[in-house]
């Protein structure tokens, strides 16, 4: 299922797939195909929980799920796409929270407060499943930017920036705001540099106010 882009004032939470999308969404699943998909994802989740994402291989997932390896490859293509698919349910919950949940993450708060809440929640979101995100990113570094999840987040942030700063290059600024949340950057800062999530959140907020104008702190140069 591919994401539809949210519109300003849109209260519905669009559903998405983290699989990189090319063209339209897939046809509805047959019941047996849906069961096989669930078995494959459950098996992959068990392997990640027991041995980490680096232990996931298509052959091992096929063996653990009792599904033929050819079916696993046809369904998911490669390990990176399988790892992205594992993140889908959690990503749906996150998307629902920022598209239709309570404010300030959801609608109903000023744009500056919603951006702060979104970036804080994104720190937690990436940190929560950092290992899987990092493994998927390492296997296919550019897949993140073609995923439904990234496109919807980018559109959401663009809309908030446009509301906050009419006339700004919201499309570019949204990419720049999301750039620090790449899994490899997050891994370097939170693991290798031992940066706490609270310090990361505070740093992002301070960065946004370095050359701010006015009380909202999101001004231009």
C-alpha positions in Angstrom: 0.0 0.0 0.0 1.5 3.3 -1.0 1.1 6.5 0.9 -1.2 9.3 -0.2 0.2 12.7 0.5 -1.5 14.5 3.4 -3.2 17.8 2.6 -3.3 20.8 4.8 -6.1 20.4 7.4 -6.4 16.7 6.5 -7.5 14.8 9.6 -7.2 11.3 8.2 -4.0 9.4 8.8 -2.7 8.0 5.5 -1.5 4.4 5.6 1.9 3.6 4.1 4.4 1.0 3.4 8.0 1.4 4.1 8.9 -0.7 1.1 10.4 1.6 -1.6 7.5 2.2 -4.0 7.7 2.3 -7.8 4.4 3.0 -9.5 1.1 2.1 -8.0 0.3 0.1 -4.9 0.0 -3.7 -4.9 -3.2 -5.6 -5.6 -5.2 -6.8 -2.6 -3.8 -9.9 -1.0 -5.4 -13.3 -1.1 -5.9 -14.8 2.4 -3.2 -17.4 1.9 -0.7 -14.7 0.7 -1.5 -12.6 3.7 -0.9 -15.6 6.0 2.4 -16.3 4.4 3.4 -12.7 4.7 2.6 -12.7 8.4 4.6 -15.9 8.9 7.6 -14.5 7.2 7.5 -11.2 9.1 7.0 -13.0 12.4 10.0 -15.3 11.7 12.2 -12.3 10.8 11.1 -10.5 14.0 12.1 -13.6 16.1 15.5 -13.7 14.4 16.1 -10.0 15.1 15.0 -10.3 18.7 17.2 -13.3 19.3 20.3 -12.5 17.3 20.0 -9.0 15.9 19.2 -7.7 12.4 22.6 -8.7 11.1 21.6 -12.3 11.5 18.6 -12.0 9.1 19.1 -13.8 5.8 16.4 -14.8 3.3 17.3 -18.5 3.7 17.2 -18.4 7.5 13.8 -16.6 7.4 12.5 -19.1 5.0 13.6 -22.0 7.2 12.2 -20.3 10.4 8.8 -19.5 8.8 8.3 -22.8 6.9 7.8 -20.8 3.7 9.8 -21.7 0.6 12.8 -19.4 0.0 11.6 -18.6 -3.5 8.3 -17.3 -2.0 10.3 -15.2 0.5 12.4 -13.6 -2.3 9.3 -13.0 -4.5 7.5 -11.4 -1.7 10.2 -9.1 -0.3 13.0 -9.0 -2.8 16.0 -8.8 -0.5 16.9 -8.4 3.2 16.8 -4.6 3.2 13.2 -4.6 2.0 12.3 -7.3 4.5 13.8 -5.3 7.3 11.9 -2.2 6.2 8.7 -4.2 6.2 9.3 -5.2 9.8 9.1 -1.6 10.7 5.8 -1.0 9.0 3.4 -1.5 11.9 5.3 0.8 14.2 5.6 3.4 11.5 1.8 3.3 11.0 1.3 4.1 14.6 3.8 6.9 14.5 2.1 8.3 11.4 -1.4 8.2 13.0 0.0 10.1 16.0 1.3 13.0 14.0 -1.5 13.1 11.4 -4.5 12.7 13.6 -3.5 12.2 17.2 -3.7 14.7 20.1 -1.8 18.0 20.0 0.9 19.1 20.0 2.1 16.2 17.9 -1.2 15.9 16.2 -3.4 18.7 14.7 -4.6 21.6 16.9 -1.3 23.2 18.1 0.7 26.0 16.5 3.0 24.9 13.8 6.2 25.7 15.8 5.0 23.5 18.7 4.0 20.7 16.2 7.5 20.8 14.6 9.1 20.5 18.1 6.8 17.7 19.1 7.4 15.9 15.8 11.2 16.1 16.0 11.1 14.9 19.6 8.9 12.0 18.7 11.2 11.2 15.7 14.2 10.9 18.0 12.3 8.3 20.1 11.0 6.6 16.9 14.5 6.1 15.4 16.1 5.2 18.7 13.4 2.6 19.4 14.3 0.5 16.4 17.7 1.9 15.6 19.3 -1.5 14.9 16.8 -2.5 12.3 16.8 0.9 10.7 20.6 1.0 10.6 20.7 -2.5 9.0 18.2 -1.6 6.4 19.9 1.7 5.7 23.3 0.0 5.4 22.0 -2.5 2.9 20.3 0.1 0.8 21.3 3.7 1.8 19.1 5.5 -0.6 16.0 3.4 0.0 15.0 5.6 2.9 14.3 8.6 0.6 12.1 6.6 -1.7 10.0 5.0 1.0 6.4 5.9 1.8 7.3 6.7 5.3 9.9 9.4 4.4 7.7 10.9 1.7 4.8 11.3 4.2 7.1 12.7 6.9 8.6 15.1 4.4 5.2 16.3 3.2 4.1 16.8 6.8 7.1 18.8 7.8 6.9 20.8 4.6 3.3 21.8 5.4 4.2 22.9 8.9 7.1 25.0 7.6 4.9 26.5 5.0 2.4 27.4 7.7 5.1 28.8 9.9 7.1 30.7 7.2 5.0 31.4 4.1 7.2 31.9 1.1 10.1 29.8 2.5 11.6 27.0 0.5 9.6 24.5 2.6 10.5 21.4 0.4 14.3 22.0 0.9 14.0 22.9 4.6 12.0 19.8 5.3 14.8 17.6 3.9 17.3 19.5 6.0 15.3 19.1 9.1 15.0 15.4 8.6 18.6 14.8 7.6 20.0 14.4 11.2 17.6 11.5 11.7 19.3 9.2 9.1 20.0 5.9 11.0 23.7 6.2 10.5 23.9 9.7 11.9 21.7 8.7 14.9 23.8 5.6 15.5 27.0 7.7 15.5 25.6 10.2 17.9 23.6 8.0 20.3 25.9 4.9 20.3 29.4 5.9 19.4 29.2 9.4 21.0 26.9 8.1 23.8 24.5 11.0 23.3 21.3 10.7 25.3 18.0 11.2 23.5 17.2 14.2 25.7 20.4 15.9 24.8 19.8 15.1 21.1 16.3 16.7 21.3 17.7 19.7 23.1 20.4 20.1 20.4 18.0 19.9 17.6 15.8 22.6 19.2 18.8 24.8 19.9 20.0 24.4 16.3 16.6 25.7 15.1 17.0 28.9 17.2 20.6 29.8 16.4 19.6 32.6 14.0 16.0 32.9 14.8 13.9 36.0 14.7 11.0 36.6 17.0 9.7 34.6 19.9 8.9 31.4 18.0 12.5 30.9 17.3 12.1 29.7 13.7 13.1 32.8 11.9 15.4 33.1 8.9 18.9 34.5 8.6 
